[in-house]
Amino acid sequence: MKKRILFVDDDPLLLEGLRRGLRSMSTEWDMAFVDSGEKALAIMGQLPFDVVISDMRMPGMSGAALLAEVWKRFPKTVRLILSGHADPDLILECVGTAHQYLSKPCQAKDLKAAINRASGLEQSLKDEDLRRLISRLDRVPSIPSLYAEIVEKLQDPEVGADEIGETVLKDLAMTAKILKLVNSAFFGLGREVSNPADAVTYLGLDTIKSLVLSIHAFSQFDSDTFGAFSIEKLWNHSQRTAGWAKEIAQMEDAGPKVMDEAFVAGMLHDIGKLVLASNFPAEYDQVIESAEGRTSALLNGEQKAFGANHAEIGGYLLGLWGLPVPVVDAIALHHNPGKGPSLAFSPLTAVHAANGLVNLEGGAGNESMAEDIDLEYLATLQLSDRLDTWQAGVSSAIQTPSTG
């Protein structure tokens, strides 16, 4: 059965562009296009829709207000924001009402992947469980204004590394942490990097953006203590997973875009653990202690205690940051890669394998490998024989990073 998709945007030219650009999806989607939130609610009162995709800034009813109303009236409808603005305050308005925040322009394949992932999340989480969990979150990692400023500057093709470096320098604490990390053994540059402009030149804009996101997300909680949960341990694990994921993608000749997306997702893949530990420290302590280090036990404990596991929670919240769809998929599904939208090597593949291999660094046997790595998924992608190669190729290349 076709999915019924409703697009809402006050720009008629953009709606017409969507209509033309998504014509190839007509065999899978029944699509409708309206130019206001009021018209969207009116048509939804007459016909059921599986998905609503709305612009954020519209006269009258905003996208956030529309999706909040859709949530109340049609709770089973998947709700997405498609916007050209990365304003942190606007994005925060979407917490609890939107499943994902997508940036314009958005390709048809990315829209399809986002809809499929959000639909899967809606099916795996009872709506009342998600509503209850979100309402209990007092602390949610926010998108840094510095990141939004960098993204805005990157829209100008004339902007170079020096100007991006000057933008980073506005936040002295962020600058110090970036330079400390860049000069650690983690990146192995073989030379001292003394300013953000050089860091941009050597690491690339996408890596710098991901470091800004990751450092900001962790720094919001780095002075807190959560009992059995260690932020320092999670930070080190996230760095190693990011590095391994990028190296694995490079070994598979996946291209710069996939390598960068794998790195971003690796840095942020466990942010859901930080959200749970900071909002529910006593409950999450019990989950960690009961799991006794076993991944499946941890996921089951999270599901029982909170109605969702850390990967789903992290993917949902970071989906509101406007990150690329493959990055969100890699975060949300890094423990369940078989639910991914593609049966080809992707950032999800890289992060899933990297996370498992980093967990196995202590020399655990095959039973533990099956606990952390979905061997059936890798077999489907015809990559089962690559595990030893990946492990040998990256374990010697990436050293333990300094903490920050």
SULPE-V900794 format. One record per residue. BURIAL is I if it has 9 or more other C-alpha atoms within 8 Angstrom, else O. Layout:
# SULPE-V900794
burial->[BURIAL:BURIAL]
This chain:
# SULPE-V900794
burial->[O:O:I:I:I:I:I:I:I:I:O:O:O:O:I:O:O:O:I:O:O:I:O:O:O:I:O:O:I:I:I:O:I:I:I:I:I:O:I:I:I:O:O:I:O:O:O:O:I:I:I:I:I:I:I:I:O:I:O:O:I:I:I:I:O:I:I:I:O:I:I:O:O:O:O:O:I:I:I:I:I:I:I:O:O:I:O:I:O:I:I:I:O:I:I:O:I:I:I:I:I:I:I:O:O:O:O:I:O:I:I:O:I:I:I:I:I:I:I:O:I:I:O:O:I:I:I:O:I:I:I:O:I:I:O:O:O:O:O:O:O:O:I:I:O:I:I:I:I:I:I:O:I:O:O:O:O:O:I:O:I:O:I:I:I:I:I:I:I:O:I:O:O:I:I:O:I:I:I:I:I:I:I:I:I:I:I:O:O:O:O:O:I:O:O:I:I:I:I:I:I:O:O:I:I:O:I:I:I:I:I:I:I:I:I:I:I:I:O:O:O:O:O:O:O:I:O:O:I:I:I:O:O:I:I:I:I:I:I:I:I:I:I:I:I:I:I:I:I:I:O:O:O:I:O:O:O:I:I:I:I:I:I:I:I:I:I:I:I:I:I:I:I:I:I:I:I:I:I:O:I:O:O:I:I:O:I:I:I:I:I:O:O:O:I:O:I:I:I:I:I:I:I:O:O:I:I:I:I:I:I:I:I:I:I:I:I:I:I:I:I:I:I:I:I:I:I:I:I:I:I:I:I:I:O:O:I:O:O:I:O:O:O:O:I:I:I:I:I:I:I:I:I:I:I:I:I:I:O:I:O:O:O:I:O:O:O:I:I:I:I:I:I:I:O:O:I:I:I:O:I:O:I:I:O:O:I:O:O:I:I:O:O:I:I:O:O:I:O:O:I:O:O:O]
